[in-house]
Amino acid sequence: MARRKKREGQSLHKVLGVPALFSTAYGNVGSSIYYALGVVAASAMGLTPVVFMVTGLLFVTTAFSYAEATTMFPEAGGSSSFARHTFNEFVSFFAGWALMLDYIITIAISAFFVPNYLAAFWPILKVWPYNSIGGIVTIAFLVVINIVGIKEAARINVLLAVLDLGTQILLAIVGLFVFLSPKILLSQIHLGTAPTWHQLIYGISIGTVAYTGIETISNMAEESSNPGRDVPRAVKYVLAAVLGVYFAISMVGLSAMTVHYNVLPVDPSTKMTLAVPAVPAPGKLAEAGPYVFKSDPKQPIFVRVDKTDVNNLVVKPALATGAIYQSGGHWVTKLWGTQLGNVYEADPLQGIVQNLPAKLDWMKVVLSPWIAILAATILVIGTNAGIIGSSRLAYSMSGHKQLPPILSRVHPKRLTPYVSIALFGVIAALLVAPGSISALADLYAFGAMISFTVAHVCVVALRFKMPDYERPWRTPINIPFRGKSIPVLAVVGGLGTATVWVVVVLTHATGRAVGLSWMVAGVVMYVLYRRHQGFSLTKTVKTEPLPASVSEDIDYDQILVPIVGSRISDEMMVLACQLATEKKSAVDGLYVIEVPLNLPLDARLTSEREKAAKVLDTAARVADSFKVQFTPHVITARQAGRAIVEEADRRRSEVIIVGTARKRRVADRAFGRTVDYVLDHAPCEVLLNLVPKEYPTGGTGDYDEGMGGAGGAPGIEEQS
């Protein structure tokens, strides 16, 4: 019997448990450390672990809010779905459009860091524009893969998530034993100077990028076997793993690459430092660093170095954050920094490995390529998850009439939403092109804080709007109020994420300009589209779901095609190959030689066997042109119909594909002796193609080698 399975875009199988939810979510959230650590350290410096804890607390409140709302409404969509149930379609679109920006930035930032980690093998990949080109190539490759429809292997993702977590824990343990010194960590904190209050606030707003991917569990809830139980458990496990690893890794990173200052010349009128020539440290490559001053090769550089031209390295001018004073007749200032947020901003975990002490060089040799390959692989998967997420969200929003239907258009052959995949892939590639890590982080924080704030507000509002609605799990710490309850963590989380969003808007120029433009453009598109279609801006447009009988795909793993060389049987062979190509099935070609009663079954029948060989050889070449696995079979029998049925049973065929010509009914025979017998006795499904009686009969069995022509070879329908 053929397998029936739910079609993509319809209701999903509820088969996922806690391990699958945890590993997939950690694969997305935990991979953020590969780019978040350096970005945060560049601003927060010695307070980087504190920033990860503060943003981690926001992450806890957000994860709990998502867990409660998801167990109430176990469906894909995250905050967009929550807003639809809580408020209206417009708020749902607003949250969904912000989430779309998150997905696009996930694509861009993950893809951009892939070549930066592969720079362990090819150092030039750390330099712009080569890292941007590598990121764009990564996006283009995955866009093509997703349009073609090649599916990722879920088991590989789970394995990589486990390897990722294991590697991070190993690096944290080694680092804590080798580097950790509370005294050194505390000595790096110079609050007000390194970091300044502005840098600290900026670092906290950027730190949210470390927790990308919490939407994953919400989007997978529809496939969970028991969302009320499994989603909260998976969330708690992800929280424990992520917070522990991030805090430990950030301490190790700052222990390996401590915060120091460089004395730099400054223009007192502008309070900007001057560009100072730099060179690679002895034995280091210009592309990879670290660097020293050209005028003083013994002095390492801790602040940013402009690597646009590797033959002309300079310390980038920056605003003075400390006192400006005179030294040696020149105005100078102390500018603080750490190589974790400068030299290794694009590959921070590689920086930890490279700064292991000399006695652990053997470990460096092993870990360096391992980190490079694992990080690149995880980030490719993160990029792919962003592409899948954005296209799936666009498909869902289009299905709710929030976006034009062109964004949900499915490729007629590949059955993938190719328009949305290509569109959002191009947008992500454009964001990668400038090669600005901070700009990408700014944009992610902008969209993420909107989505997270909406989720918090929905949880609070639902406590009052739907107080009696079943909640398999509630966020902890609740205050009774007028017969209802107020979720304290959701309130705190909502205030926190809203505050971070305000900080992003006020302090992040790129986030403010591009983010607000994105939201305004989306709202304008939404209003124009809904008005043009005659839909309300706030009311949900219900789409009738397809009945179960038409929402399942039918897969045949093993197809049996009786072939006799007639035109009809030849066409059935082509039809079988087309079906097998789509479903990755195998085809058995069966040629039955009917032996007359006056001859033994093992009679030689040379001419018939030669004809069978020629017909099956042609069928094999047809299958090869379709890249389909084909197995030919020749059997002798007294009656073709019985032989076909017995062969189908022996080979456990799931479908028999036969064709026959319409003919005058004789007695009870509707189609002829052979086909009637197959229809009555087949152990599996039968696909029957009925053609007019005037249909041409000439096929492969009528052609001589090297010649064309048609004859009167009988088809299956005429073996009666």
Stockholm file with secondary structure:
# STOCKHOLM 1.0

chainA/1-720         MARRKKREGQSLHKVLGVPALFSTAYGNVGSSIYYALGVVAASAMGLTPVVFMVTGLLFVTTAFSYAEATTMFPEAGGSSSFARHTFNEFVSFFAGWALMLDYIITIAISAFFVPNYLAAFWPILKVWPYNSIGGIVTIAFLVVINIVGIKEAARINVLLAVLDLGTQILLAIVGLFVFLSPKILLSQIHLGTAPTWHQLIYGISIGTVAYTGIETISNMAEESSNPGRDVPRAVKYVLAAVLGVYFAISMVGLSAMTVHYNVLPVDPSTKMTLAVPAVPAPGKLAEAGPYVFKSDPKQPIFVRVDKTDVNNLVVKPALATGAIYQSGGHWVTKLWGTQLGNVYEADPLQGIVQNLPAKLDWMKVVLSPWIAILAATILVIGTNAGIIGSSRLAYSMSGHKQLPPILSRVHPKRLTPYVSIALFGVIAALLVAPGSISALADLYAFGAMISFTVAHVCVVALRFKMPDYERPWRTPINIPFRGKSIPVLAVVGGLGTATVWVVVVLTHATGRAVGLSWMVAGVVMYVLYRRHQGFSLTKTVKTEPLPASVSEDIDYDQILVPIVGSRISDEMMVLACQLATEKKSAVDGLYVIEVPLNLPLDARLTSEREKAAKVLDTAARVADSFKVQFTPHVITARQAGRAIVEEADRRRSEVIIVGTARKRRVADRAFGRTVDYVLDHAPCEVLLNLVPKEYPTGGTGDYDEGMGGAGGAPGIEEQS
#=GR chainA/1-720 SS CCEEEECTTSCCCCCBCHHHHHHHHHHHHGGGHHHHHHHHHHHHGGGHHHHHHHHHHHHHHHHHHHHHHHHHSCSTTTHHHHHHHHSCHHHHHHHHHHHHHHHHHHHHHHHHHHHHHHTTTCGGGGSTTHHHHHHHHHHHHHHHHHHHTCCCCHHHHHHHHHHHHHHHHHHHHHHHHHTCCHHHHHHTCBTTTBTCHHHHHHHHHHHGGGGTTTHHHHHHGGGBSSHHHHHHHHHHHHHHHHHHHHHHHHHHHHHHSCCEEEEEEEETTTTEECCEEEEECTTCCTTTCCEEESSCTTSBCCSCEECSSTTSCEECCCBCCSCEEEETTEEEEEEEECTTTTTTTTCHHHHHHHTSCGGGHHHHHHHHHHHHHHHHHHHHHHHHHHHHHHHHHHHHHHHTTSSCGGGGCCCTTTCSCHHHHHHHHHHHHHHHTTCCHHHHHHHHHHHHHHHHHHHHHHHHHHHHHSTTSCCSCCCSCEEEETTEEEEHHHHHHHHHHHHHHHHHHHHCHHHHHHHHHHHHHHHHHHHHHHHHHTCCSSSCCCCCCCCGGGSEEEECSEEEEECCSSHHHHHHHHHHHHHHHHHTCEEEEEEEEECCTTSCTTCCCHHHHHHHHHHHHHHHHHHHHTTCEEEEEEEEESCHHHHHHHHHHHTTCSEEEEEEECCCCBTTBSSCHHHHHHHHHCSSEEEEEEECTTSCCCCGGGCCTTCCCCCCCCCGGGCC
#=GC SS_cons         CCEEEECTTSCCCCCBCHHHHHHHHHHHHGGGHHHHHHHHHHHHGGGHHHHHHHHHHHHHHHHHHHHHHHHHSCSTTTHHHHHHHHSCHHHHHHHHHHHHHHHHHHHHHHHHHHHHHHTTTCGGGGSTTHHHHHHHHHHHHHHHHHHHTCCCCHHHHHHHHHHHHHHHHHHHHHHHHHTCCHHHHHHTCBTTTBTCHHHHHHHHHHHGGGGTTTHHHHHHGGGBSSHHHHHHHHHHHHHHHHHHHHHHHHHHHHHHSCCEEEEEEEETTTTEECCEEEEECTTCCTTTCCEEESSCTTSBCCSCEECSSTTSCEECCCBCCSCEEEETTEEEEEEEECTTTTTTTTCHHHHHHHTSCGGGHHHHHHHHHHHHHHHHHHHHHHHHHHHHHHHHHHHHHHHTTSSCGGGGCCCTTTCSCHHHHHHHHHHHHHHHTTCCHHHHHHHHHHHHHHHHHHHHHHHHHHHHHSTTSCCSCCCSCEEEETTEEEEHHHHHHHHHHHHHHHHHHHHCHHHHHHHHHHHHHHHHHHHHHHHHHTCCSSSCCCCCCCCGGGSEEEECSEEEEECCSSHHHHHHHHHHHHHHHHHTCEEEEEEEEECCTTSCTTCCCHHHHHHHHHHHHHHHHHHHHTTCEEEEEEEEESCHHHHHHHHHHHTTCSEEEEEEECCCCBTTBSSCHHHHHHHHHCSSEEEEEEECTTSCCCCGGGCCTTCCCCCCCCCGGGCC
//
